[in-house]
């Protein structure tokens, strides 16, 4: 197993399912630069049950430049078209391969998947960003959410994208629950897994819950 690039969380501990088949599942992802945190929930949406969480590589740790492909060092934008094409091609291959591996896990692909929710930092169009450094970040955000959605779609899994800033409000409307109730439920689900259960994992879990609903 390849070492995770410095600064990204390590692979979460594998959590086995208990008992029989929990029925349909939904997936949630918090998309970051170069990787995503994935959470799988089983239904019904009225009483979600957490199955597992994973780290999904969307870049190649052996090619660190693919973690931020639109950057060329600190505060510099990569503007060589051939180099960008090489990097983004690697990202697309990595996303396709690692999503396939994820879905081979029975917790993520062994059941009928209802859909997937992707949580991102922004959906801003990079072409509308004047600052070159910020534009590079926007381009990377667009790239990683796009390749992840494409990889899931290849397996017949529909995707919905939510912005983290408005996730709580969106979830309250979709789930028809108060933000406080959602937060308490997500916290309780995290306790069943043990280990880290930070903002990224919680966001992915909320996205999966909305996909169940």
N, C-alpha and C positions, 0 to 999 in steps of 0.2 A: 504494500500500500504506500502510495507516494505521500511524502510529508506535506502538510498543509502550509500554504504560503504564510510567511510571518505576518502576524497581525490579525489573521482570521481565526475563528474558533475551531477547536479540534472536533473530530467526528463525535457526535453524541453516542452515548451508550445504546446498544441495541436493546429494544424492549420487545419481548415476545408477546403474542396474543394469548389471552387466557380463555379457556372454554371453547365453545363452538364458534361458528361463523357469525360475526356481528352484523352481517348484511352489507348494504351499500356504504361506500366510503367517499370522502372528499379530501382533497389535498389543499394545503395552504403553503405559500412560499413567501418569505421575506427576501426580496432580491437585493443583493449587495453588489459591489464592484468585484467581479471575478468569482462569486459563489452565491449560493442561496441557502437559507435555512428552510427545511421542509418539515411539515407536520401532517400526519394522517389522522383523521377522525372517522369514527363510524357513527351511523345514525341510530335512531331518528334525531332530527334537529332539536326536538323538544328535550332530549336527554343525550347529548353527545358524549362519546367515549373516546378517549385518546388511545391511539394504537402505537404510534412511534414518532420519532423525529430523526432527521438526518441532516448532514451537511452535504450539499450537492455542488461539486466543482463545476464552474462555468468557464474556467480558464485553465491553462496548463501550468502547474507549479514548476515544471522544468523550464518554462519560458516565462519568467516573471513579468516581462513586458506586456503579456496578454492580460494581466490583472487590471491594468489601466492602459488599454491599447491606444487611446487617443492622446496620451501624454508622452512627452519626450523629456523626462527628468522633471525636476520641481518647477512648477508654474510655466512650463513650456508645452506647447501643443505640437503633437506629431502631425506633420503636414505632407509627408511623403506618401503619395497615393499607393505605390507598390508595397511599401512597408505596412501601411494601414490594411491593405487587402490581405497581406500575409497574416497579420495578427487577427483580423476579424474572421478569416477562414479557420484558424486554429480554434478560436472561441466557439464558432458554430459547430465544429466537429466535437469539441469537448462537451458542449451542452447536449448534443444529440446522444453521445455515448453514455454520459453519466445519468441522463434522465432514463435511458433504456435500462441501465443497471439498477437504478432506483425502483423502477416499475417491476423488475424481476423479483424484488422483495415482496413476499406475500402480504405484508402490511400495507404496501403501496400499490401493488398491481395484481395481487392474487384474488381480488374481489372486484365487483362491478363498481367502477369509479363514477360518481355522479358528475364530478367536475373539479376544477381547481381555481383557487383564488390567488392572485399575485399582488403583494403589497410592495409599492415602490416609493422612492423619495419624492419623485416628481415625474410628470409626463410632459414637461415643457419641450417644445420643438427646438432642437439645437440651433436651427437656422435663424431663430428669432433672438438668440443670445449674442450680444455684442462683444462682451468680454471673452477673449480667446480661452482663458483658463477655465472659466465657468462653462463655456461652450464644450470644452473637452469632457468635463464631468457630465454634462447633459447628454452628450453623444454616447458616453459609456453607459449611462442609465438606460437610454433608448436601446442600445445594442443588447445588453444583458437581459432586459425584460422581453425583447423581441425573440432572441434565440431560445429562451426558455419556453415561451408560449408556442413557438414553432415546434420545438421538440415534443411538447405535450400533445399538440394537435396531431402530430404524426401518429400518435397512439390513440387517436380518437377522443382525447380528453379536452373538452371546451374550457376556455379560460376567461376569467374576469379580472380586470386590473383595478386596484384601489390605491389611492394616495395616502400615505401614512398620516399626514396632517389631518385628514378628514375621516380617518378610518373609524374612530369611535362614533361619530355622528352617522356615518353610513351603516355601521353595524346595528346601531339602535333602531334604525328604520327598517332594515332588512329582517332583523330577528325579532322585532316588536318587543324589545326588552329595554330596560333602562341601562345607561352606561355603567352604573354601579353594579347591577346584577350581572352584566356581561363580564366585568372585570373580576368579580368574585368567582364566577364559574371558570373563567380562564385560569385564575390562580389555583383553584382546586384541581383542575385537570393537570396542571404542571406538577403538583405535589405527587401525583400518582407515578410520575416518571422519575422523580428525584434528579439530582444534579442541577445544572444551570437551567434557569428559566427566566431569561432576561427579556428586554423589550422586543428583540427580534423574534424570539420564539413565540412570545405572546401574540405579536402581530400576525405571524404565520398561522397560529391557532385560530385567531379570529377570522382570518380569510377562509380557512377550511370550514369553519362553522357556517359562514355565510354561503359557501358553496353547497353545503348540505341542505340548506334551507331553500 
